[in-house]
Amino acid sequence: MRAAIIGATGYGGAELIRLLHNHPEIEVSSVHSSSQQGTNINESYHHLKNIVDLPLEAIDPVGIRQKAELVFLSTPPGVSKDIIPGLLEQGLKVVDLSGDLRLKHREQYEKWYGLPAAKEALLEQAVYGLTEWEKEKVANATVISNPGCYPTASLLGALPLVKEKLVDPSSIIIDAKSAVSGAGRSAALNFHFPEMNDNFRIYKVNEHKHIPEIEQGLKSYDERFDTITFSTHLVPMTRGIMATIYAKATSPITEKSLRELFQDCYEKSPFVRIRPEKEYPSTKEVYGTNYCDIGVTYDERTGRITVVSVIDNLVKGAAGQAIQNVNIMLGLEEKTGLDIIPLYP
């Protein structure tokens, strides 16, 4: 299948190009940009020299249909919702890596993103592609809304507990840390090297746009969930997210039974790896891959469950999960093109 990438000059677009380059069933046939059309993608990313040679083209659904059957959108918020209807009219399958179709209630999107929301019909059509939990819906989808990076790490870590109603809905706290690439490629003062290096910063306290997405995901498996405490921090590294999830257990539980719950839940999920007792993952152990590694423990003294979930924000948190969803949508083996050993050290 031929694929087009809209927003190819961002980090998510570049990661799609990298991963799809060795995909046996999907070929990147065109790349598109609203700001750099007329140049070559390898002028924007010099590491692609002599490997990928594609001109950056205008965003035209009719022209894209002549070159592709599948479209990935890696655009800033507020852009893809206006492009997708034209792509669907051309009969194209669509995977949206932006946040435009994630929130099912339009007022929520407008409140947290500060932008006009997509039309109701498009929101209803879009399937939220948290792959491990939505495989049946993904398999039959025409348009997929790829989850955000923070929600991917957080929901994969929390949903096994939520589905079995093992935790108090009012007690969940998610303390998350992200690498700087999660902020995108555009320059900003907070990401300037002297500001970021040797520094550790909390940001968007109580107002991060991924809060309602995580709450929506939790509520879909337990209606008792309403709000959570979610804090985000920037750490001076290039890739990676660690979400540490704290929740009060509804009744005493053993660490062994907790681990067995997670192992059973993700038994058929090749990209989720559950750590043995007293072992907890680090971001370097999933670097450059589509894996989500999870460690879990129970504190008898406080009655709290702690889950540590790590992903590469550009792969499992973006491009890798998008490709994983497409594999399922096309009826391919789930790991196709993604069976990569993490880069270490």
C-alpha positions as CSV (number, residue, x, y, z in Angstrom):
1,M,0.0,0.0,0.0
2,R,1.2,3.5,-0.8
3,A,1.1,6.1,2.0
4,A,1.3,9.8,2.0
5,I,2.5,11.8,5.1
6,I,1.1,15.3,5.7
7,G,3.2,17.3,8.1
8,A,6.3,15.3,7.2
9,T,8.8,18.0,8.4
10,G,7.9,17.5,12.1
11,Y,9.5,14.9,14.4
12,G,6.4,12.6,14.1
13,G,6.6,12.8,10.3
14,A,10.3,12.1,10.2
15,E,9.8,9.1,12.5
16,L,7.0,7.8,10.2
17,I,9.5,8.0,7.3
18,R,12.2,6.1,9.3
19,L,9.9,3.3,10.4
20,L,8.1,2.9,7.1
21,H,11.3,2.8,5.1
22,N,11.8,-0.9,6.1
23,H,8.1,-1.8,6.2
24,P,7.5,-4.7,3.7
25,E,3.9,-3.7,2.8
26,I,3.8,0.1,3.0
27,E,5.7,2.5,0.8
28,V,5.9,6.2,1.4
29,S,4.9,7.6,-2.0
30,S,4.6,11.3,-1.1
31,V,5.3,13.8,1.6
32,H,3.5,17.1,2.2
33,S,4.1,20.3,3.9
34,S,2.3,23.7,4.2
35,S,5.5,25.6,4.8
36,Q,8.3,23.9,2.9
37,Q,6.7,22.7,-0.3
38,G,9.1,22.7,-3.3
39,T,12.1,21.5,-1.3
40,N,13.1,17.9,-0.7
41,I,12.5,16.2,2.6
42,N,16.2,15.4,2.9
43,E,16.9,19.2,2.9
44,S,14.9,19.4,6.1
45,Y,16.4,16.2,7.6
46,H,20.0,15.7,6.4
47,H,20.1,12.2,7.9
48,L,17.9,11.1,5.1
49,K,20.5,12.0,2.4
50,N,21.0,9.2,-0.2
51,I,18.2,7.2,1.6
52,V,14.9,9.1,1.0
53,D,14.5,11.4,-2.0
54,L,11.0,12.9,-2.0
55,P,9.9,16.4,-2.8
56,L,7.6,18.2,-0.3
57,E,4.3,18.7,-2.0
58,A,1.2,20.8,-1.5
59,I,-1.7,19.4,0.6
60,D,-4.3,18.5,-2.1
61,P,-6.6,15.5,-1.5
62,V,-7.2,14.9,-5.2
63,G,-3.5,14.9,-5.9
64,I,-2.8,12.7,-2.9
65,R,-5.3,10.1,-4.1
66,Q,-3.4,9.7,-7.3
67,K,-0.3,8.6,-5.4
68,A,-1.6,6.9,-2.2
69,E,-4.4,4.9,-0.6
70,L,-3.4,5.7,3.0
71,V,-2.6,9.0,4.7
72,F,-0.8,9.8,7.9
73,L,-1.4,13.3,9.3
74,S,1.3,14.6,11.7
75,T,0.1,18.2,11.9
76,P,-0.3,20.7,14.7
77,P,-3.7,20.8,16.5
78,G,-6.4,22.6,14.6
79,V,-5.2,21.6,11.1
80,S,-6.1,18.0,10.4
81,K,-9.8,18.4,11.1
82,D,-10.1,20.6,8.1
83,I,-8.1,18.3,5.8
84,I,-9.5,14.9,6.7
85,P,-13.0,15.3,5.2
86,G,-11.5,15.9,1.8
87,L,-9.3,12.9,2.1
88,L,-12.2,10.7,3.1
89,E,-14.2,11.9,0.1
90,Q,-11.4,10.6,-2.0
91,G,-11.7,7.1,-0.5
92,L,-8.5,7.3,1.4
93,K,-7.8,5.6,4.8
94,V,-6.6,8.1,7.4
95,V,-4.5,8.0,10.6
96,D,-4.5,11.3,12.4
97,L,-1.5,11.8,14.8
98,S,-2.7,15.3,16.0
99,G,-5.2,15.7,18.8
100,D,-8.1,16.9,16.6
101,L,-10.3,13.8,16.8
102,R,-9.3,12.4,20.2
103,L,-11.9,14.1,22.4
104,K,-15.4,12.9,21.6
105,H,-17.1,16.0,23.1
106,R,-16.6,19.1,21.1
107,E,-16.8,21.5,24.0
108,Q,-14.0,19.6,25.8
109,Y,-11.7,20.1,22.8
110,E,-12.5,23.8,22.5
111,K,-11.9,24.3,26.3
112,W,-8.6,22.5,26.5
113,Y,-7.1,23.2,23.0
114,G,-8.6,26.7,22.6
115,L,-9.5,26.0,19.0
116,P,-12.7,25.2,17.1
117,A,-13.6,21.5,17.2
118,A,-14.1,19.0,14.4
119,K,-17.6,18.4,13.2
120,E,-19.7,15.9,15.2
121,A,-20.0,13.4,12.3
122,L,-16.2,13.2,11.9
123,L,-15.7,12.7,15.7
124,E,-18.2,9.9,15.7
125,Q,-16.5,8.2,12.7
126,A,-13.0,8.4,14.2
127,V,-11.8,5.4,16.1
128,Y,-9.5,6.1,19.1
129,G,-6.5,3.9,18.3
130,L,-5.1,2.8,21.7
131,T,-4.2,-0.4,19.9
132,E,-4.0,-2.9,22.8
133,W,-7.5,-1.9,23.9
134,E,-9.3,-1.2,20.7
135,K,-8.2,-3.8,18.2
136,E,-11.6,-4.8,16.9
137,K,-12.6,-1.2,16.2
138,V,-9.3,-0.4,14.6
139,A,-9.6,-3.4,12.3
140,N,-12.8,-2.0,10.8
141,A,-11.8,1.7,10.9
142,T,-11.5,4.2,8.0
143,V,-10.2,7.0,10.1
144,I,-8.1,6.5,13.2
145,S,-7.3,9.1,15.9
146,N,-3.9,8.1,17.2
147,P,-3.6,8.7,21.0
148,G,-1.3,11.3,22.5
149,C,2.1,10.2,24.0
150,Y,1.2,10.9,27.6
151,P,-2.2,9.2,27.4
152,T,-0.6,6.1,25.7
153,A,1.8,5.6,28.6
154,S,-0.8,6.5,31.2
155,L,-3.7,4.5,29.9
156,L,-1.7,1.4,29.2
157,G,-0.5,1.5,32.8
158,A,-3.8,2.3,34.4
159,L,-6.5,0.5,32.4
160,P,-5.9,-3.0,33.8
161,L,-6.6,-1.7,37.3
162,V,-9.6,0.4,36.1
163,K,-11.3,-2.3,34.1
164,E,-11.2,-4.6,37.1
165,K,-12.3,-1.8,39.5
166,L,-9.4,-2.4,41.8
167,V,-8.7,1.3,42.6
168,D,-10.6,4.2,44.1
169,P,-11.6,6.5,41.1
170,S,-10.9,9.6,43.2
171,S,-7.4,8.6,44.2
172,I,-5.5,8.4,40.8
173,I,-2.5,10.6,40.5
174,I,-0.3,10.4,37.4
175,D,3.2,12.0,37.6
176,A,4.7,12.1,34.1
177,K,8.0,13.1,32.7
178,S,8.7,13.7,29.0
179,A,11.8,14.3,26.8
180,V,12.0,17.6,24.9
181,S,11.1,16.1,21.5
182,G,7.6,15.9,22.7
183,A,7.3,19.6,22.4
184,G,8.0,19.5,18.6
185,R,10.6,21.0,16.4
186,S,9.7,24.6,16.6
187,A,12.1,26.8,18.7
188,A,11.0,28.2,22.0
189,L,12.7,29.7,25.0
190,N,12.0,26.9,27.4
191,F,13.6,24.4,25.1
192,H,16.7,26.5,24.4
193,F,19.8,24.5,25.5
194,P,20.9,26.8,28.4
195,E,17.3,26.8,29.7
196,M,16.8,23.0,29.4
197,N,20.2,21.4,30.1
198,D,20.9,20.5,33.8
199,N,17.3,21.5,34.5
200,F,14.0,19.8,35.5
201,R,10.7,21.7,35.0
202,I,7.1,21.1,35.7
203,Y,4.8,22.7,33.1
204,K,1.1,23.2,32.3
205,V,0.1,22.5,35.8
206,N,-3.6,21.4,35.9
207,E,-4.1,22.6,32.3
208,H,-2.3,20.1,30.1
209,K,-4.5,19.2,27.0
210,H,-3.9,15.5,27.6
211,I,-5.8,15.5,30.9
212,P,-9.3,15.2,29.3
213,E,-8.0,12.5,26.9
214,I,-6.8,10.4,29.8
215,E,-10.0,11.0,31.8
216,Q,-12.1,10.0,28.7
217,G,-10.1,6.8,28.4
218,L,-10.5,5.8,32.0
219,K,-14.2,6.7,32.0
220,S,-14.8,4.4,29.0
221,Y,-13.9,1.4,31.2
222,D,-15.3,2.6,34.5
223,E,-18.0,5.3,34.5
224,R,-17.2,6.2,38.1
225,F,-14.1,8.1,36.8
226,D,-14.5,11.8,36.4
227,T,-11.3,13.7,37.2
228,I,-7.6,12.9,37.8
229,T,-4.5,14.7,39.0
230,F,-2.0,14.7,36.2
231,S,1.3,16.5,36.3
232,T,3.9,16.8,33.5
233,H,7.6,17.6,33.7
234,L,10.3,18.2,31.1
235,V,13.6,16.4,31.5
236,P,16.8,17.1,29.5
237,M,16.8,14.1,27.2
238,T,15.7,13.7,23.6
239,R,13.2,10.8,23.7
240,G,11.1,9.0,26.3
241,I,8.2,9.3,28.6
242,M,7.8,7.8,32.1
243,A,4.4,7.9,33.7
244,T,4.2,6.9,37.4
245,I,0.7,6.1,38.4
246,Y,-0.5,6.1,42.0
247,A,-3.9,4.8,43.1
248,K,-5.5,3.7,46.3
249,A,-6.6,0.0,46.2
250,T,-10.2,-0.7,47.0
251,S,-9.2,-3.7,49.0
252,P,-5.8,-5.3,50.0
253,I,-4.1,-7.1,47.1
254,T,-0.9,-9.1,46.7
255,E,1.9,-7.9,44.4
256,K,1.8,-11.4,42.8
257,S,-1.8,-11.1,41.9
258,L,-1.3,-7.6,40.5
259,R,1.5,-8.7,38.3
260,E,-0.6,-11.7,37.1
261,L,-3.4,-9.3,36.2
262,F,-1.1,-7.2,34.0
263,Q,0.4,-10.3,32.4
264,D,-3.0,-11.8,31.6
265,C,-4.3,-8.4,30.3
266,Y,-1.4,-8.0,27.9
267,E,-0.7,-11.6,27.1
268,K,-1.6,-11.1,23.4
269,S,0.0,-7.7,23.2
270,P,3.5,-8.1,21.7
271,F,4.5,-4.5,22.4
272,V,3.7,-4.4,26.1
273,R,6.3,-6.0,28.4
274,I,5.6,-6.6,32.1
275,R,8.6,-6.5,34.4
276,P,9.3,-9.2,37.1
277,E,8.9,-8.5,40.8
278,K,10.9,-5.5,42.1
279,E,12.0,-4.6,38.6
280,Y,11.0,-1.2,37.1
281,P,11.6,0.1,33.5
282,S,13.6,3.0,32.4
283,T,13.1,5.0,29.2
284,K,16.4,3.9,27.6
285,E,15.1,0.3,27.5
286,V,12.4,1.2,24.9
287,Y,14.4,3.8,23.0
288,G,13.6,4.0,19.3
289,T,10.9,1.2,19.5
290,N,7.2,0.6,19.9
291,Y,7.5,-1.1,23.2
292,C,5.7,0.0,26.4
293,D,7.4,-1.5,29.5
294,I,5.5,-1.7,32.8
295,G,6.5,-2.3,36.4
296,V,3.9,-2.6,39.1
297,T,3.9,-2.9,42.9
298,Y,1.7,-2.7,46.0
299,D,2.5,-0.9,49.2
300,E,0.8,-2.8,52.1
301,R,1.6,0.1,54.5
302,T,-0.3,2.7,52.5
303,G,-2.6,0.5,50.5
304,R,-1.5,2.2,47.3
305,I,-0.7,0.6,43.9
306,T,2.1,2.1,41.9
307,V,2.5,1.5,38.2
308,V,5.6,2.7,36.2
309,S,5.0,2.9,32.4
310,V,7.6,3.9,29.9
311,I,7.5,4.5,26.1
312,D,9.4,6.3,23.4
313,N,7.2,9.3,22.8
314,L,8.0,9.5,19.1
315,V,7.3,5.8,18.5
316,K,4.8,4.1,20.7
317,G,3.6,7.6,21.6
318,A,3.2,8.6,17.9
319,A,4.5,7.1,14.7
320,G,5.0,3.5,15.9
321,Q,1.5,3.2,17.3
322,A,0.1,4.8,14.1
323,I,1.8,2.0,12.0
324,Q,0.7,-0.6,14.5
325,N,-2.9,0.6,14.0
326,V,-2.5,0.5,10.2
327,N,-1.1,-3.0,10.3
328,I,-4.3,-4.1,12.1
329,M,-6.5,-2.1,9.8
330,L,-4.9,-3.7,6.8
331,G,-5.1,-7.2,8.2
332,L,-1.3,-7.5,8.5
333,E,0.6,-9.1,11.4
334,E,0.7,-6.5,14.2
335,K,4.5,-6.3,14.5
336,T,5.1,-5.8,10.8
337,G,7.8,-3.2,10.3
338,L,8.1,-2.6,14.0
339,D,10.0,-5.6,15.3
340,I,13.0,-3.5,16.3
341,I,15.4,-4.1,19.2
342,P,15.7,-0.9,21.4
343,L,18.8,1.2,21.0
344,Y,21.0,0.7,24.1
345,P,22.9,2.4,25.6
